[in-house]
């Protein structure tokens, strides 16, 4: 009789999930666009596909289970956009743009620098970023491409990695630099305060992530500007690498690193203050804006 402990059972369930994974629920278009949104209306939360009208065709199930829609088509103005996913895990990558590594005074990593953010830090478009009462003074911004996993993913090869990706979204890896760089030994608190992971405004499924512009604007001024071609490890490499560490479940978000221009590296440093507005702008996806307020 085999072992019945929790961990062996978990391993068996994971193997079964991977073995039973169906082919991708839709065929990706070439040169097209498809925006998957998560929204709230009348105290209900749903997923949908946003068209150019702009209206939302409501999905009958989460997008990683399929893209069947019902007969509802909701005007965008009648809903509130939420973070496009509630990730089971947020896996983040540090120092993944060559120019950002240089501005940080760090060596170019030989392997991805992996850390985690708490899923409770996720917020959506226009939800305020709160400056935490216990660390309000050195809160910084980081514009990033968020990779959204679409089906269970474990030990995949680089040339197959993007087949497991549902799409891409704008992300802001908000960080308390005093906690990250001086006060704490590791980064969990610095990266995981409530509201420290804005995501949105949607998941763009039809995107080639290899060479797109990533910017951050603070109060209308461009502070960060780079291209994903400056990544040390591209999206394929990141998904493959992370899949050798974790089982990547549908909805998992990988934050792929930030380009140069972060606040702590500037002279003098620039940190977020109550009343500010930050906006992540990514070519081929769109923009994610959030105001900044004083936390309680």
HELIX and SHEET records of a PDB file:
HELIX    1   1 UNK A    6  UNK A   19  1                                  14    
HELIX    2   2 UNK A   63  UNK A   65  5                                   3    
HELIX    3   3 UNK A   76  UNK A   78  5                                   3    
HELIX    4   4 UNK A   98  UNK A  103  1                                   6    
HELIX    5   5 UNK A  119  UNK A  121  5                                   3    
HELIX    6   6 UNK A  158  UNK A  164  5                                   7    
HELIX    7   7 UNK A  177  UNK A  178  1                                   2    
HELIX    8   8 UNK A  179  UNK A  183  3                                   5    
HELIX    9   9 UNK A  188  UNK A  192  1                                   5    
HELIX   10  10 UNK A  228  UNK A  230  5                                   3    
HELIX   11  11 UNK A  235  UNK A  243  1                                   9    
HELIX   12  12 UNK A  263  UNK A  265  5                                   3    
SHEET    1   A 5 UNK A  69  UNK A  75  0                                        
SHEET    2   A 5 UNK A  55  UNK A  59 -1                                        
SHEET    3   A 5 UNK A  44  UNK A  50 -1                                        
SHEET    4   A 5 UNK A  35  UNK A  41 -1                                        
SHEET    5   A 5 UNK A  80  UNK A  81 -1                                        
SHEET    1   B 6 UNK A  69  UNK A  75  0                                        
SHEET    2   B 6 UNK A  55  UNK A  59 -1                                        
SHEET    3   B 6 UNK A  44  UNK A  50 -1                                        
SHEET    4   B 6 UNK A  35  UNK A  41 -1                                        
SHEET    5   B 6 UNK A 197  UNK A 204 -1                                        
SHEET    6   B 6 UNK A 122  UNK A 123  1                                        
SHEET    1   C10 UNK A  69  UNK A  75  0                                        
SHEET    2   C10 UNK A  55  UNK A  59 -1                                        
SHEET    3   C10 UNK A  44  UNK A  50 -1                                        
SHEET    4   C10 UNK A  35  UNK A  41 -1                                        
SHEET    5   C10 UNK A 197  UNK A 204 -1                                        
SHEET    6   C10 UNK A 165  UNK A 173 -1                                        
SHEET    7   C10 UNK A 143  UNK A 149 -1                                        
SHEET    8   C10 UNK A 253  UNK A 258 -1                                        
SHEET    9   C10 UNK A  90  UNK A  94  1                                        
SHEET   10   C10 UNK A 113  UNK A 117 -1                                        
SHEET    1   D 5 UNK A 129  UNK A 131  0                                        
SHEET    2   D 5 UNK A 286  UNK A 294  1                                        
SHEET    3   D 5 UNK A 277  UNK A 282 -1                                        
SHEET    4   D 5 UNK A 213  UNK A 218 -1                                        
SHEET    5   D 5 UNK A 221  UNK A 227 -1                                        
SHEET    1   E 2 UNK A 139  UNK A 140  0                                        
SHEET    2   E 2 UNK A 175  UNK A 176 -1                                        
END                                                                             
